[in-house]
Amino acid sequence: FEELFQWIEQVVKKCLPREYDVLVEFTQDLPGGYVSPVSPFLSLVVNLNVSTMGHRDRFDKDLCLVLPIGEFTGGALAMFEQRLVVELRNGDFILFPSANTTHFNLRYEGKRASLVCHTDRGFEQWKEGRNGWGSNHHFN
């Protein structure tokens, strides 16, 4: 999936430059100089054949990305506050503020996975003071 995530990063950078700059800043501050494979995000969740109940991801920072893959029909993403239902096909993706949006996906038929990229807002504490490990040579 390396090429896919590199392409997504370029699309986000081009279409949402301010949001990209905020998110990518965290990926440049990982211990040991590591780079996130899902930049500008830090985390990847893989959901396999899941229909979710309405929820908010209260620990997500700013935006999350949802990309469904598979052979399926249905499974639209519903966003309550925006009053939107978005039909996402295999390979489509969407970014939205998951901490402030009650969201869920509708029923589907077939085999469906979704790749969800996000950055945990707790990482702000890491950026500020390395969670108390700032002076440890293993994290510099």
C-alpha positions as CSV (number, residue, x, y, z in Angstrom):
1,F,0.0,0.0,0.0
2,E,3.1,2.3,0.0
3,E,2.2,3.9,-3.3
4,L,-1.4,4.4,-2.3
5,F,-0.4,6.2,0.9
6,Q,2.2,8.4,-0.9
7,W,-0.5,9.4,-3.4
8,I,-3.0,10.2,-0.7
9,E,-0.4,12.3,1.1
10,Q,0.2,14.3,-2.1
11,V,-3.6,14.8,-2.6
12,V,-4.1,16.0,1.0
13,K,-1.0,18.3,0.7
14,K,-2.4,19.9,-2.5
15,C,-6.1,20.1,-1.6
16,L,-5.8,20.9,2.1
17,P,-2.4,22.6,2.6
18,R,-3.1,24.2,6.0
19,E,-4.6,21.0,7.5
20,Y,-1.7,19.0,6.0
21,D,0.9,21.2,7.6
22,V,-0.7,20.8,11.0
23,L,-0.9,17.0,10.7
24,V,2.5,16.3,9.1
25,E,4.3,18.3,11.8
26,F,3.6,15.4,14.2
27,T,5.0,12.8,11.8
28,Q,8.3,14.6,11.6
29,D,8.8,14.2,15.4
30,L,8.8,10.5,15.9
31,P,11.4,8.8,18.1
32,G,14.5,7.6,16.3
33,G,13.7,9.7,13.2
34,Y,11.2,7.2,11.9
35,V,8.7,8.3,9.3
36,S,5.0,7.4,9.4
37,P,4.1,5.1,6.5
38,V,0.6,6.8,6.4
39,S,1.8,10.4,6.5
40,P,0.4,13.0,7.2
41,F,-1.3,10.7,9.7
42,L,0.3,8.6,12.5
43,S,-2.1,5.7,12.8
44,L,-3.8,3.2,10.6
45,V,-6.8,1.1,11.6
46,V,-8.0,-1.7,9.4
47,N,-11.7,-2.6,9.8
48,L,-12.7,-5.9,8.2
49,N,-16.4,-6.5,7.4
50,V,-17.6,-4.0,10.0
51,S,-20.8,-1.8,10.2
52,T,-20.3,0.8,12.9
53,M,-22.8,2.4,15.2
54,G,-22.9,6.1,15.4
55,H,-19.9,7.4,17.3
56,R,-17.3,10.2,17.5
57,D,-13.6,9.5,17.7
58,R,-13.0,12.0,20.5
59,F,-9.2,11.4,20.6
60,D,-8.6,12.0,16.9
61,K,-6.8,15.2,16.1
62,D,-8.4,17.3,13.4
63,L,-9.1,15.0,10.5
64,C,-9.3,11.3,9.8
65,L,-9.3,9.6,6.5
66,V,-11.6,6.7,5.5
67,L,-10.9,4.5,2.5
68,P,-13.1,1.5,1.8
69,I,-11.7,-1.4,-0.2
70,G,-13.3,-4.6,-1.4
71,E,-16.1,-6.0,-3.5
72,F,-19.3,-4.6,-1.9
73,T,-22.4,-2.6,-2.4
74,G,-23.8,-0.2,0.2
75,G,-21.8,0.7,3.3
76,A,-22.2,4.5,2.8
77,L,-20.6,6.8,5.4
78,A,-23.3,8.8,7.3
79,M,-22.3,12.0,9.0
80,F,-25.1,13.1,11.4
81,E,-24.3,16.8,12.1
82,Q,-23.6,17.5,8.4
83,R,-26.7,15.6,7.4
84,L,-24.6,13.8,4.7
85,V,-24.6,10.3,3.4
86,V,-21.6,9.7,1.2
87,E,-21.5,6.6,-1.0
88,L,-17.8,5.5,-1.1
89,R,-16.8,3.0,-3.7
90,N,-13.7,0.7,-3.6
91,G,-10.7,3.1,-3.5
92,D,-12.6,6.3,-2.8
93,F,-11.6,8.2,0.3
94,I,-12.9,11.0,2.4
95,L,-11.5,13.2,5.1
96,F,-13.6,14.7,7.9
97,P,-13.4,15.9,11.5
98,S,-14.1,12.6,13.3
99,A,-13.9,14.0,16.8
100,N,-16.7,16.5,16.1
101,T,-18.8,14.4,13.8
102,T,-21.1,11.6,14.8
103,H,-20.5,9.1,12.0
104,F,-21.3,5.5,11.1
105,N,-21.5,3.4,8.0
106,L,-24.7,1.8,6.6
107,R,-25.2,-1.9,5.9
108,Y,-23.5,-3.4,2.9
109,E,-23.3,-6.6,1.0
110,G,-20.2,-8.4,0.0
111,K,-16.6,-8.1,1.4
112,R,-15.7,-4.7,2.7
113,A,-12.7,-3.4,4.6
114,S,-11.9,0.2,5.4
115,L,-8.5,1.7,6.0
116,V,-8.8,4.5,8.6
117,C,-5.9,6.9,9.1
118,H,-5.8,9.4,12.0
119,T,-3.5,11.0,14.5
120,D,-4.2,10.8,18.2
121,R,-4.5,14.2,19.8
122,G,-2.5,12.8,22.7
123,F,0.5,13.1,20.5
124,E,0.5,16.9,21.2
125,Q,1.9,16.0,24.7
126,W,4.6,13.9,23.1
127,K,5.6,16.9,20.8
128,E,5.7,19.3,23.8
129,G,7.7,17.2,26.3
130,R,8.2,13.7,25.0
131,N,5.8,12.6,27.8
132,G,8.6,13.2,30.3
133,W,11.2,11.3,28.3
134,G,12.7,14.4,26.6
135,S,16.1,14.0,28.2
136,N,16.4,10.3,27.5
137,H,19.0,9.7,24.7
138,H,16.9,6.9,23.2
139,F,14.2,9.4,22.2
140,N,16.4,12.1,20.6
